[in-house]
Amino acid sequence: MAATKAQEATRKQELRANVVFFWKLVGLAIGLLVLIFILTSWGVFGSLPDHTKLENPDTDLATEIVASDAITLGKFYKDNRTPVSFEELPQNMVDALVSTEDERFFEHSGIDWYGTMRAVVFLGQRGGASTITQQLAKNYFTEKPATNIVARIGQKLKEWIISIRLEKQYTKQEIIAQYLNQITFLYNADGVRSASRIYFGKEPKDLNVEESAVIVAMLKNPRQFNPRREISKDKSFQRRNQVFVQMVRNDKMTEAMKDSLREQPIELNFSPETHNDGMATYFREYLRSWLDKWIDENPNPADGEKYNIYRDGLKVNVTIDSRMQAIAEKSVQDHMKNLQAEFDHQNRNLKTAPFRDVNEEEVDRILASAMRRSERWRILKADGKSDQEIKDSFLEKTDMTVFSWSGDIDTLMTPLDSIKYYKKFLQAGMMSMEPQTGHVKAWVGGINHQHFKFDHVKKGKRQPGSTFKPFLYATAIDLLKFSPCMKFSDGEYTIPAGRYGNQRDWTPKNSSGGYGQMRTLKNALANSVNTVSARLMDEVGPQAVIDRVKTLGIDTSNMRAQPALALGTEDVSLYEMVAAYGVFANGGIYNEPILVTSIEDKNGTVLYQYMPDSKDVMNPEVAYTTVKLMEGVVQEGSGARLQDAWRGNQSYANILTDYPYELKNPIAGKTGTTQNQSDGWFMGMVPNLVSGVWVGGEDRSVHFPGITYGQGASMALPIWGSYMKGLYANDNIEVSKSSFPRPANLSIQTDCANYNDGNGNPGDEDDGGELDM
């Protein structure tokens, strides 16, 4: 009996000792854990981000290009990340995120101890323990998870400490927004805003619950649960439905709603955001060079360093109107597809196609020059290859993807053949500007930025043909006080050798070959009568015209003061032409084309604000009178099809995109066609919008064989007509249908029906049959 009592006492003593030992171990473990926490927080096991680093995590932010109608045109980025605030997130996304990733997010302070203990006890079989805050800390401050278990434990401790600090630094709402802004979702979708735009073509605030669930489903593994990848579509669907289950579990969705949504397929509106995709690609590329120059001249005042458009999250507010840009791009695409089909048809039996009026030796020279100017040649030369080795490489067939109007084609082709293939495509440029402000509203620099990088708005310079004639006429009106109603003979006119530096007699021909009429200036411009232009040039002299166009913003540094200037023989850019025509529409006031209205940093601080700088460069009466002259082009000349009913044979009409245009409002304009139909132009104006179009081959030997399809009225005017028709069809775009403002006390007679030259000769109009040149 005594032994039994002694044994019982011993057992109790041992149990008590074991309990004490256990709690000592627990206390020691807790103490050790606290010590490790303290040592980790002191940086003994590696540095931790300080207060400043937590406030400003090192995250690359994309520079955003925002149109005048508040639509994002594109971005410049290393990471395509544009952050959004919590207020810009839909509640359904917040509910889906918390329900799926961290059910107790609003209850813990960075570490979910319940989830941690569960993960330890069940070895992670019943869910992990990482909170949204911990995941944010990991994304911000852990570059690469360690593979060594000891090192990974150290990283985990750091993430815990950072999580606690983040919870002290930010609100729960701010942490959610930062987390969603930080995640990468593939396909250049960095952050929730890019993901929303790329996968669904929407801003985050516009996502419905199904779309939000798809994005939240990708958080676990953006590649494994990606709805875009064929191999992962089913997994994405199942994971999305699991998000619905979690939302029901957390009372964020009803069972009935879950059942109705779980069978719905995932519907994407995939809209990739790369530098070759999206809207206004040529404009964005020009803007990049503009920003590079601005950055060089405007360092960050805080530290003197240059801004970085790929990292600093700038916001660039531009003048482009996304609605007008979309219509412009569609007009160019639709017409150029039609025009190219006709061009290919006419070249089907041409031995030197696509080059015309050249022999085979000249073709070889064109291709050899193109080889030497190619990116391939530059790269191989930089690698130390000899010229012969590079030439040989151009004859080796290789896999490539080439452009076609029916879509990109994967093919096997030599680089030399690809050069020749690309030479056949007609190119185009279009620019639209508000003359009263200089704001550029649309900019289309080519037919496809991925395959044709050259910008035909600003970089390209070509002969303007008859679109240059209004500058000559304006000079004559200003210097000689001519009226549009004055009559001139259209007979042949010669400026003799020796005058204005001529080496030989200069006698231009009218395109129709017809002569012998008396024409008003208005009729002569409407029908692009070259002989009348020669008479005017002889009256004012080439230098006076050069002086005039210089005040209109056209680069005259390489312009030759020769009589042929009257016919538009000197190269100019479309950018310059639109700005210069803007002076006519704006009553003689020049506004340089404006692209950027302001630049803001990532905090909304304004770094740049455009200040208008207008210049009076032309008498308002002269400007208005020139406009009235150009109205004649649309009323009775080569631009008449803008207002005419349907006419012409069916095959010809097929290239006239969106014809008939039925534009009955006042329009001033001018077509232009250069020698051999190498360039087709149309410049058109209404009171608050000036737009110009150029169409032609990359090489001047790439052109139509005849004037029917090769004139500006066929190549370029249809783009302008389609564009304006599209603008007027949109009630939210304000484009004038009014008459051009008439100056007060106009002293120049512009009403030719009531005109008398003082000798009893009326200025009634004569009909002309000239094609445009």
C-alpha positions in Angstrom: 0.0 0.0 0.0 2.8 2.4 1.0 4.7 1.5 -2.2 1.6 2.3 -4.2 1.4 5.7 -2.6 5.0 6.3 -3.1 4.7 5.3 -6.8 1.7 7.6 -7.3 3.6 10.5 -5.7 6.6 9.7 -8.0 4.4 9.7 -11.0 2.8 13.0 -10.1 6.2 14.5 -9.4 7.4 13.2 -12.8 4.3 14.5 -14.6 4.7 17.9 -12.9 8.3 17.9 -13.9 7.3 17.0 -17.5 4.7 19.7 -17.6 7.2 22.3 -16.2 9.7 21.1 -18.8 7.2 21.3 -21.6 6.3 24.9 -20.7 9.9 25.7 -20.3 10.4 24.4 -23.8 7.4 26.4 -25.0 8.7 29.5 -23.3 12.1 28.9 -24.7 10.7 28.4 -28.2 8.6 31.5 -27.8 11.6 33.4 -26.4 13.8 32.1 -29.2 11.2 33.1 -31.7 10.9 36.5 -30.2 14.6 36.8 -30.2 14.9 35.8 -33.8 12.1 38.3 -34.6 14.1 41.0 -32.8 17.4 40.0 -34.4 15.7 39.9 -37.8 14.1 43.2 -37.3 17.5 44.6 -36.4 18.9 43.3 -39.6 21.2 40.7 -38.1 20.2 38.2 -40.7 20.2 40.7 -43.6 19.0 44.2 -44.2 15.3 45.1 -44.2 13.7 48.0 -46.1 13.5 51.2 -44.1 10.6 53.5 -43.6 11.3 55.4 -46.9 11.6 52.1 -48.9 8.2 51.0 -47.5 6.7 54.3 -48.6 8.2 54.1 -52.0 8.8 50.5 -53.1 11.1 50.1 -56.1 8.5 49.3 -58.8 8.7 50.0 -62.5 5.7 52.1 -63.5 4.7 52.6 -67.2 4.3 56.0 -68.7 0.7 56.4 -69.8 -0.4 58.3 -72.9 -3.8 59.8 -72.3 -5.9 61.2 -75.2 -7.9 64.4 -75.0 -11.0 62.4 -74.4 -9.4 60.7 -71.4 -8.8 57.3 -73.2 -5.4 55.6 -72.8 -3.8 55.4 -76.2 -0.8 53.4 -75.1 2.1 53.1 -72.7 5.9 53.2 -72.6 7.1 50.5 -70.3 9.6 48.0 -69.1 6.8 46.6 -66.9 3.4 47.5 -68.3 2.2 48.7 -64.9 -0.1 51.7 -64.3 -1.4 51.6 -60.7 -5.0 52.1 -59.7 -6.4 53.2 -56.3 -8.7 51.1 -54.2 -11.6 53.3 -55.2 -11.0 52.3 -58.8 -11.4 48.6 -58.0 -14.9 47.0 -58.3 -16.2 45.6 -55.1 -16.7 42.2 -56.7 -13.0 41.9 -57.2 -12.2 42.9 -53.6 -14.7 40.3 -52.4 -13.3 37.6 -54.7 -9.7 38.4 -53.7 -10.3 38.3 -49.9 -12.6 35.2 -50.1 -10.0 33.3 -52.1 -6.7 34.5 -50.9 -7.1 35.7 -47.3 -10.5 35.1 -45.5 -9.4 36.9 -42.3 -7.6 39.8 -44.1 -9.6 42.5 -42.4 -9.1 40.9 -38.9 -5.3 40.2 -38.7 -2.4 42.6 -38.6 -0.3 41.1 -41.3 0.1 37.5 -40.0 -2.7 35.1 -39.8 -1.6 33.1 -36.7 -4.6 30.7 -37.0 -3.7 29.9 -40.6 -0.1 29.6 -39.6 -0.8 27.0 -36.9 -3.2 25.1 -39.2 -0.5 25.0 -41.9 2.1 23.7 -39.4 -0.2 21.1 -37.9 -1.5 19.8 -41.2 1.7 20.4 -43.2 -0.1 22.7 -45.6 -2.7 20.1 -46.6 -5.6 22.4 -45.5 -4.4 25.6 -47.1 -1.4 27.8 -46.7 -0.9 30.6 -44.2 0.4 33.4 -46.4 -1.7 36.5 -46.1 -2.3 39.2 -48.8 0.1 41.4 -46.9 2.8 38.8 -46.8 2.4 38.1 -50.5 2.8 41.9 -51.1 5.9 41.9 -48.9 7.3 39.0 -50.9 6.6 40.6 -54.2 8.2 43.9 -53.2 11.2 42.7 -51.3 12.0 39.1 -52.2 13.7 38.9 -55.6 13.9 35.1 -55.7 12.7 32.5 -53.1 15.5 30.6 -51.5 15.8 26.8 -52.2 17.7 26.2 -49.0 15.2 25.5 -46.1 17.2 27.5 -43.6 17.5 30.5 -45.9 13.8 30.2 -46.8 12.9 30.3 -43.2 15.0 33.5 -42.9 13.2 35.0 -45.9 9.8 34.0 -44.3 10.7 35.8 -41.1 11.6 38.9 -43.0 8.4 38.8 -44.9 6.5 38.5 -41.6 8.2 41.6 -40.1 7.8 43.6 -43.4 4.1 42.5 -43.4 3.6 43.9 -39.9 5.3 47.1 -40.9 3.2 47.4 -44.0 0.1 47.0 -41.9 1.2 49.9 -39.8 2.2 52.0 -42.8 -0.9 51.5 -44.9 -4.7 50.9 -44.6 -6.2 47.6 -45.6 -7.6 49.2 -48.7 -4.2 50.5 -49.7 -2.6 47.1 -49.2 -5.2 45.4 -51.5 -4.7 48.0 -54.2 -0.9 47.7 -54.0 -1.1 43.9 -54.1 -3.3 43.9 -57.3 -1.1 46.6 -58.9 2.0 44.5 -58.3 1.0 41.1 -59.8 2.0 40.1 -63.3 -0.6 38.3 -65.4 1.4 37.4 -68.6 1.1 39.0 -72.0 2.6 42.3 -70.7 -0.3 42.6 -68.2 1.6 44.0 -65.2 -0.9 44.9 -62.5 -4.7 44.7 -62.4 -5.3 47.7 -64.7 -3.2 46.2 -67.6 -4.8 42.8 -67.0 -8.3 44.3 -67.2 -7.5 46.1 -70.4 -5.6 43.3 -72.1 -7.9 40.4 -71.2 -11.2 42.1 -71.2 -10.7 45.5 -72.9 -12.1 47.3 -69.9 -11.0 49.5 -67.0 -11.0 47.6 -63.7 -14.0 49.4 -62.3 -16.1 48.1 -65.3 -15.4 44.4 -64.7 -18.3 42.2 -63.8 -18.0 39.5 -61.2 -17.2 36.7 -63.6 -14.3 38.7 -65.1 -13.0 39.7 -61.7 -13.1 36.0 -60.7 -10.9 35.1 -63.7 -8.3 37.7 -62.7 -8.3 36.5 -59.1 -8.1 32.9 -60.3 -4.8 33.8 -62.0 -3.2 35.0 -58.8 -2.4 31.5 -57.8 -0.4 30.9 -60.9 -0.8 33.3 -63.9 0.6 30.7 -66.4 -1.1 27.6 -65.1 -4.5 29.3 -64.8 -4.3 31.6 -67.8 -7.6 31.9 -69.9 -5.7 32.9 -73.0 -3.4 29.9 -73.3 -5.0 26.9 -75.0 -3.3 24.5 -72.6 -4.6 26.2 -69.5 -8.1 27.3 -70.5 -9.8 24.4 -68.7 -7.8 25.0 -65.5 -8.7 28.7 -65.7 -12.4 27.8 -66.0 -12.2 25.4 -63.0 -10.2 27.8 -60.9 -12.7 30.6 -61.6 -15.5 28.4 -60.4 -13.6 27.7 -57.2 -13.4 31.4 -56.6 -17.2 31.5 -56.8 -17.3 28.7 -54.2 -15.1 30.7 -51.9 -17.3 33.8 -52.4 -20.4 31.8 -51.4 -18.5 30.5 -48.3 -17.8 34.0 -47.2 -21.3 35.3 -47.9 -20.2 37.4 -50.9 -22.3 35.5 -53.4 -25.5 33.5 -53.2 -25.7 29.8 -54.0 -28.1 30.6 -56.8 -25.8 33.1 -58.4 -22.9 30.7 -58.2 -25.0 28.0 -59.9 -26.0 30.4 -62.7 -22.5 31.6 -63.3 -20.4 28.5 -63.1 -21.6 27.1 -66.4 -20.9 30.4 -68.2 -17.8 30.2 -70.5 -15.0 32.6 -70.0 -15.4 35.4 -72.6 -12.3 37.4 -73.4 -11.8 40.6 -75.3 -8.1 40.1 -75.7 -6.4 43.5 -76.5 -2.6 43.2 -76.5 -0.7 46.3 -75.4 2.6 46.3 -77.2 4.4 49.1 -79.0 3.2 47.7 -82.4 -0.4 47.1 -81.2 -3.3 49.3 -80.3 -4.1 52.8 -81.5 -1.9 55.7 -82.8 1.2 53.5 -83.1 3.1 55.9 -85.4 2.1 58.9 -83.2 3.3 57.1 -80.1 6.6 56.4 -81.7 7.1 60.0 -82.6 6.0 60.9 -79.1 8.7 58.7 -77.7 11.4 60.7 -79.5 9.7 64.0 -78.4 9.8 62.8 -74.7 13.4 61.8 -75.0 14.3 65.3 -76.0 12.1 66.8 -73.3 13.7 64.5 -70.7 17.2 65.7 -71.7 16.2 69.3 -71.3 14.1 68.9 -68.1 15.9 66.8 -65.4 14.1 65.9 -62.1 14.5 69.0 -59.9 14.5 66.8 -56.8 17.8 65.0 -57.6 18.9 66.3 -61.0 18.5 62.9 -62.6 16.8 62.3 -65.9 13.2 61.0 -65.9 12.8 57.5 -67.3 9.7 56.9 -69.4 9.9 53.2 -68.8 10.0 53.3 -65.0 8.8 56.6 -63.6 5.1 56.3 -64.2 4.6 59.6 -66.0 1.3 60.6 -67.4 1.5 62.4 -70.8 -1.7 64.2 -71.8 -1.9 64.5 -75.6 -4.1 66.3 -78.1 -5.1 63.2 -80.0 -8.8 62.4 -79.8 -9.2 58.6 -79.6 -12.5 58.7 -81.5 -11.1 60.7 -84.3 -8.0 58.6 -84.4 -10.0 55.4 -84.7 -12.0 56.8 -87.6 -8.8 58.0 -89.3 -7.1 54.7 -88.9 -10.1 52.8 -90.3 -10.4 55.2 -93.3 -6.7 54.6 -94.1 -7.0 50.9 -93.7 -10.2 50.5 -95.7 -9.1 52.6 -98.6 -5.5 51.4 -98.8 -6.7 47.8 -99.0 -9.0 48.6 -101.9 -6.3 50.7 -103.6 -3.6 48.0 -103.2 -5.9 45.4 -104.8 -6.3 47.6 -107.9 -2.6 48.4 -107.9 -1.6 44.7 -107.8 -4.1 44.0 -110.6 -2.6 46.6 -112.9 0.9 45.3 -112.2 0.1 41.7 -112.9 1.9 41.7 -116.3 4.6 44.2 -115.5 8.0 42.6 -115.9 9.8 44.9 -113.5 6.9 45.0 -110.9 6.4 46.7 -108.7 8.8 49.2 -110.3 7.6 51.1 -113.3 9.4 53.1 -116.0 12.7 51.5 -115.1 14.9 48.8 -116.6 16.2 45.7 -114.8 19.6 47.3 -114.0 17.8 50.2 -112.2 15.7 47.6 -110.3 18.9 45.9 -109.1 20.3 49.3 -108.0 17.0 50.0 -106.0 17.2 46.6 -104.3 20.9 46.9 -103.5 20.4 50.3 -102.0 17.5 48.9 -99.9 19.7 46.1 -98.7 22.4 48.5 -97.5 19.8 50.6 -95.6 18.2 47.6 -93.9 18.4 46.7 -90.3 19.7 43.3 -91.2 22.7 44.8 -93.0 23.4 47.1 -90.0 23.4 44.1 -87.5 25.5 41.8 -89.7 28.0 44.7 -90.3 28.2 45.3 -86.6 29.0 41.6 -86.2 32.0 42.0 -88.4 30.7 40.3 -91.6 32.1 41.4 -94.9 29.9 43.0 -97.6 30.0 39.8 -99.7 29.0 37.6 -96.7 26.1 40.0 -96.0 25.0 40.0 -99.6 25.1 36.2 -99.7 22.9 36.0 -96.5 20.2 38.0 -98.4 19.9 35.1 -100.9 19.3 32.4 -98.2 15.7 31.3 -97.7 14.5 31.7 -94.1 11.3 31.4 -92.2 9.6 34.8 -91.8 6.2 36.4 -91.2 5.2 39.0 -93.8 2.4 41.5 -94.0 -0.6 41.1 -96.3 -3.9 42.9 -96.3 -5.6 39.6 -95.5 -3.4 39.1 -92.4 0.2 38.2 -91.6 1.6 35.2 -93.6 4.1 32.7 -92.4 6.3 31.9 -95.3 9.8 30.8 -96.5 11.5 33.6 -98.4 14.9 35.1 -99.0 15.5 38.5 -97.3 16.1 40.0 -100.8 12.7 38.7 -102.0 11.1 40.1 -98.9 12.5 43.5 -99.7 11.0 43.4 -103.2 7.8 42.1 -101.8 7.4 45.0 -99.3 8.3 47.5 -102.0 5.0 46.8 -103.8 2.9 48.2 -101.0 1.5 51.7 -101.4 2.0 53.7 -98.2 -0.1 56.5 -96.7 0.1 59.3 -94.2 -2.7 61.3 -92.6 -2.8 64.1 -90.1 -5.8 66.1 -88.7 -5.4 69.4 -86.8 -7.6 72.0 -85.1 -6.3 75.2 -86.7 -7.5 77.5 -83.8 -5.3 75.7 -81.3 -2.8 73.7 -83.3 -4.0 70.6 -81.5 -3.3 67.5 -83.5 -6.5 65.3 -83.4 -5.4 62.3 -85.5 -2.0 61.0 -86.8 -1.7 58.0 -89.0 1.9 57.5 -90.2 1.5 54.4 -92.3 -0.4 51.3 -93.1 1.0 48.9 -90.4 3.6 49.9 -87.8 4.8 46.4 -87.1 6.0 45.9 -90.7 6.5 49.4 -91.9 8.2 51.6 -89.3 8.7 54.7 -91.4 6.4 57.6 -90.4 4.9 59.4 -93.4 3.5 62.3 -91.3 6.6 63.9 -89.9 9.6 62.1 -91.3 8.5 61.6 -94.9 9.0 64.5 -97.3 7.6 64.3 -100.8 6.6 66.6 -103.7 3.2 68.1 -102.9 2.2 68.7 -106.5 -0.8 71.0 -106.9 -1.5 71.2 -103.2 1.4 73.7 -103.2 -0.5 76.0 -105.5 -2.7 77.8 -102.9 0.6 79.3 -101.5 1.4 80.7 -104.9 -2.2 82.1 -105.3 -2.1 83.6 -101.8 1.2 85.3 -102.6 -0.3 86.8 -105.7 -3.5 87.9 -103.9 -1.4 89.6 -101.2 1.2 91.3 -103.3 -0.8 92.1 -106.4 -4.3 92.4 -104.9 -5.7 89.9 -107.3 -9.3 88.8 -106.9 -10.4 85.2 -107.4 -12.7 86.5 -110.1 -10.0 88.0 -112.3 -9.6 86.2 -115.6 -6.4 84.9 -117.2 -5.7 83.0 -120.4 -4.9 79.4 -120.0 -2.8 79.4 -123.2 0.8 78.1 -123.1 3.1 80.4 -121.1 6.9 80.4 -121.2 9.3 81.7 -118.6 12.5 82.2 -120.7 15.9 80.9 -119.9 17.9 83.1 -117.6 14.9 84.5 -115.6 14.9 83.3 -112.0 18.0 81.2 -112.7 16.4 79.1 -115.4 18.9 77.3 -117.5 16.4 76.8 -120.3 12.9 77.9 -121.3 10.2 76.6 -118.9 6.8 75.9 -120.5 4.5 73.8 -118.4 1.7 71.8 -120.0 -1.9 71.4 -118.8 -2.7 67.8 -118.0 -5.6 67.7 -120.4 -3.6 69.2 -123.2 -6.4 71.8 -123.7 -5.8 75.5 -124.1 -7.6 78.6 -125.4 -9.9 79.6 -122.6 -10.2 82.6 -120.3 -10.4 81.4 -116.7 -11.0 83.1 -113.4 -8.4 82.3 -110.7 -11.0 80.3 -108.9 -11.6 78.2 -111.9 -7.9 77.8 -112.7 -7.2 76.6 -109.2 -10.2 74.3 -109.1 -9.0 72.6 -112.3 -5.3 72.9 -111.5 -4.4 74.7 -114.7 -0.6 74.7 -114.8 -0.3 77.5 -117.4 -2.2 80.0 -115.2 0.1 79.0 -112.3 3.1 79.8 -114.5 1.7 83.3 -115.2 1.3 83.9 -111.5 4.8 82.7 -110.7 6.2 85.0 -113.3 4.2 87.9 -111.8 5.4 87.4 -108.2 8.7 85.4 -108.5 9.8 82.2 -106.8 11.5 83.9 -103.9 8.3 85.7 -102.8 6.6 82.3 -102.7 9.4 80.8 -100.6 9.3 83.7 -98.3 5.6 83.2 -97.9 5.7 79.5 -97.1 8.5 80.0 -94.6 6.2 82.1 -92.5 3.7 79.3 -92.7 6.1 76.9 -90.9 7.4 75.0 -94.0 11.2 74.3 -94.0 12.6 76.2 -96.9 16.3 75.5 -96.3 16.6 73.2 -99.3 14.0 74.9 -101.5 15.2 76.2 -104.8 13.8 79.5 -106.1 12.8 78.2 -109.5 9.6 78.6 -111.5 8.7 74.9 -111.3 8.1 75.6 -107.6 4.6 76.6 -108.8 3.8 73.0 -109.5 4.9 71.7 -106.2 8.3 70.2 -107.1 10.0 70.8 -103.7 9.7 68.1 -101.0 7.6 68.9 -97.9 6.2 66.9 -95.1 2.5 66.2 -94.5 3.0 67.7 -91.0 4.2 71.0 -92.5 1.4 71.1 -95.1 -1.4 70.6 -92.5 0.0 73.3 -90.3 0.4 75.7 -93.2 -3.2 75.1 -94.5 -4.3 75.8 -90.9 -3.3 79.4 -91.5 -5.9 79.8 -94.2 -8.7 78.3 -92.0 -7.6 80.3 -89.0 -7.8 83.8 -90.5 -4.0 84.2 -91.1 -2.9 83.0 -87.7 -0.3 80.3 -87.5 -0.3 77.7 -84.7 2.5 75.2 -84.6 1.0 71.6 -84.3 0.7 70.7 -80.7 0.9 67.1 -79.5 1.4 67.3 -75.7 -0.7 69.5 -73.4 0.9 68.5 -70.1 3.0 65.9 -68.3 2.5 64.7 -64.8 4.6 62.6 -62.5 3.2 59.5 -60.7 1.9 61.7 -57.9 0.0 64.0 -60.2 2.5 66.9 -60.0 2.5 68.8 -63.2 6.0 68.8 -64.8 5.1 70.4 -68.1 2.3 72.6 -69.3 2.0 73.8 -72.9 1.7 77.5 -73.4 0.0 78.6 -76.6 2.2 80.7 -79.0 0.2 82.0 -82.0 1.6 84.2 -84.8 -0.1 86.5 -87.2 1.5 85.6 -90.5 -1.1 86.5 -93.2 -3.6 89.2 -93.8 -7.0 87.8 -92.8 -8.5 89.0 -96.1 -5.8 87.0 -98.0 -6.4 83.9 -95.9 -10.2 84.1 -96.4 -9.8 84.8 -100.2 -7.6 81.7 -100.6 -10.1 79.7 -98.7 -12.8 80.8 -101.2 -10.5 79.8 -104.0 -10.2 76.4 -102.6 -13.9 76.0 -102.1 -14.0 76.1 -105.9 -12.0 72.8 -105.9 -14.8 71.1 -104.1 -17.6 72.9 -105.9 -16.4 72.3 -109.5 -13.0 70.9 -109.6 -11.1 67.7 -108.7 -12.6 67.6 -105.3 -16.2 67.7 -106.5 -16.8 64.0 -105.8 -17.0 64.9 -102.1 -20.4 66.5 -102.8 -21.5 64.7 -106.0 -23.8 61.8 -106.2 -22.5 58.4 -107.3 -20.8 58.4 -110.7 -18.3 56.5 -112.7 -18.0 52.9 -113.7 -18.2 50.2 -111.0 -14.6 49.1 -111.2 -13.4 52.6 -110.6 -16.0 53.2 -107.9 -14.6 50.2 -106.0 -11.6 52.1 -104.8 -13.6 55.1 -103.6 -14.0 54.1 -100.0 -17.4 55.1 -98.4 -18.5 56.9 -101.6 -20.8 58.8 -102.0 -19.7 61.1 -99.2 -22.7 63.5 -99.4 -20.8 66.3 -97.7 -23.0 69.3 -98.5 -21.4 71.7 -96.0 -18.7 74.3 -97.1 -15.4 72.6 -97.7 -12.1 74.1 -99.0 -9.5 71.8 -100.4 -6.9 70.9 -103.0 -5.8 67.7 -104.6 -2.3 67.1 -105.8 -0.6 64.6 -108.1 3.1 64.6 -108.9 4.9 63.5 -112.1 4.2 59.9 -113.2 1.6 59.6 -110.4 4.3 59.0 -107.8 2.4 61.0 -105.1 -1.2 61.6 -104.5 -2.4 64.3 -102.0 -5.5 65.8 -100.7 -5.7 68.7 -98.3 -9.2 69.5 -96.9 -10.6 72.0 -94.5 -13.7 72.9 -92.6 -13.7 75.9 -90.2 -12.4 74.0 -87.2 -10.5 71.1 -88.7 -7.7 70.8 -91.3 -6.7 67.4 -92.5 -4.2 66.2 -95.0 -3.6 62.8 -96.8 -0.6 61.6 -98.8 -0.5 58.3 -100.7 2.4 56.8 -102.7 5.0 54.1 -103.0 8.2 54.0 -100.9 10.1 54.5 -104.1 8.9 57.0 -106.7 9.1 54.3 -109.4 6.3 52.5 -107.6 3.2 54.2 -109.1 0.0 53.7 -111.2 0.5 53.7 -115.0 -2.2 56.3 -115.6 -4.0 59.3 -114.1 -7.4 57.6 -113.5 -6.3 55.7 -110.4 -3.0 57.6 -109.9 -4.3 61.1 -109.2 -4.7 62.6 -105.8 -8.5 62.6 -106.2 -8.4 58.8 -106.4 -5.5 57.9 -104.2 -5.8 60.3 -101.3 -9.2 62.1 -101.4 -11.2 59.0 -100.5 -9.4 58.7 -97.2 -10.3 62.3 -96.4 -13.9 61.8 -97.5 -14.4 58.6 -95.5 -12.8 60.2 -92.4 -15.1 63.3 -92.5 -18.1 61.1 -93.2 -17.2 59.1 -90.1 -16.7 62.2 -88.0 -20.1 63.7 -89.0 -21.8 60.3 -88.2 -20.6 60.6 -84.6 -22.8 63.1 -82.7 -20.3 63.4 -79.9 -17.5 64.8 -82.1 -17.9 68.5 -82.8 -16.8 69.2 -86.4 -18.1 72.3 -88.0 -20.6 72.3 -90.9 -20.7 76.1 -91.0 -19.2 78.6 -93.5 -15.7 79.9 -93.0 -15.8 83.2 -91.0 -15.7 86.2 -93.3 -13.5 89.1 -92.2 -15.3 92.4 -91.4 -15.1 94.9 -94.3 -13.7 92.5 -96.8 -12.1 94.6 -99.6 -11.4 91.7 -102.0 -14.2 90.7 -104.3 -14.9 87.0 -103.9 -18.4 86.8 -105.3 -17.6 86.1 -108.9 -21.3 86.1 -110.0 -21.4 89.9 -109.4 -17.8 90.7 -110.2 -16.8 93.4 -112.7 -13.2 94.2 -113.4 -13.9 97.8 -114.1 -13.9 97.5 -117.8 -17.3 96.0 -118.1 -16.1 92.4 -118.1 -18.0 90.1 -115.7 -16.1 87.3 -113.9 -18.6 84.5 -114.4 -17.1 81.1 -114.1 -16.0 79.0 -117.1 -16.2 75.2 -117.0 -12.9 73.4 -117.1 -12.1 69.8 -117.8 -8.6 69.5 -116.3 -7.6 66.5 -114.3 -5.6 67.3 -111.3 -1.8 67.5 -111.4 
